[in-house]
Amino acid sequence: MTSPRTGGRWIAALIVVVACNATSSRAEEGFTPLFDGKGLAGWQGDVNGYEVVDGEIRCRKGAGGKLLTKGEYGDFVLRFDFRLTPGANNGLGIRAPVDGDAAFVGMELQILDDGHEKYKTIAPWQAHGSVYGVVAAKRGALKPTGEWNSQEVTVQGSKIKVVLNGQTIVDADIAEFRDGKATLDGKEHSGLKRTTGHVGFLGHGDEVHFRDIRIRPLAKG
């Protein structure tokens, strides 16, 4: 028979677990999975450059390319986990059209092992989390290569916020660039004016792992 003291501990532990689960459920309320952990239904583009393994989407080494959602999203909160291999380079496309270079005709947020030796001379707007060519992200929030990172991206109107492992690395308003201010890379980024488009991954031939990809649409900002 369980003693009153032991039983009390068990009940207290159960209450904590239930409370944590309830908090987690509230935190995820309104989010829709973009990946079911089994296949690439709902995705389009270079589907052969990616594979599904152990509940993850993996960009194949030597392949990759552009893997986009079939659905389009304007204002939203996107959450996902990713794991980099040494020196890996990928990107997160947002408000991107199916055709063209998403970094310019849409927007690309860098996914990069920016602490690797081969990237020691990159421009600030090439670091992980940066809006490529437009907004430089703060560095130092990535976990050691090979560990899982959690990222949240909020896009509302002209405002973009990127939180990596609990640290805000981008909190920017791109309105001034839409209105004619020169971008950091000095190139034309017509995609800054887009208000909707596809979300997805922009592989560059390196192995990168993704999981728990979910999105919550927001009212237009």
Secondary structure as GFF3:
##gff-version 3
##sequence-region A 1 221
A	DSSP	alpha_helix	4	27	.	.	.	ID=ss1
A	DSSP	beta_strand	32	33	.	.	.	ID=ss2
A	DSSP	beta_strand	43	45	.	.	.	ID=ss3
A	DSSP	three_ten_helix	47	49	.	.	.	ID=ss4
A	DSSP	beta_strand	50	53	.	.	.	ID=ss5
A	DSSP	beta_strand	56	59	.	.	.	ID=ss6
A	DSSP	beta_strand	66	69	.	.	.	ID=ss7
A	DSSP	beta_strand	76	84	.	.	.	ID=ss8
A	DSSP	beta_strand	89	96	.	.	.	ID=ss9
A	DSSP	alpha_helix	102	105	.	.	.	ID=ss10
A	DSSP	beta_strand	107	112	.	.	.	ID=ss11
A	DSSP	three_ten_helix	117	119	.	.	.	ID=ss12
A	DSSP	three_ten_helix	124	126	.	.	.	ID=ss13
A	DSSP	beta_strand	148	156	.	.	.	ID=ss14
A	DSSP	beta_strand	159	164	.	.	.	ID=ss15
A	DSSP	beta_strand	167	173	.	.	.	ID=ss16
A	DSSP	alpha_helix	175	178	.	.	.	ID=ss17
A	DSSP	three_ten_helix	190	193	.	.	.	ID=ss18
A	DSSP	beta_strand	198	202	.	.	.	ID=ss19
A	DSSP	beta_strand	208	217	.	.	.	ID=ss20
###
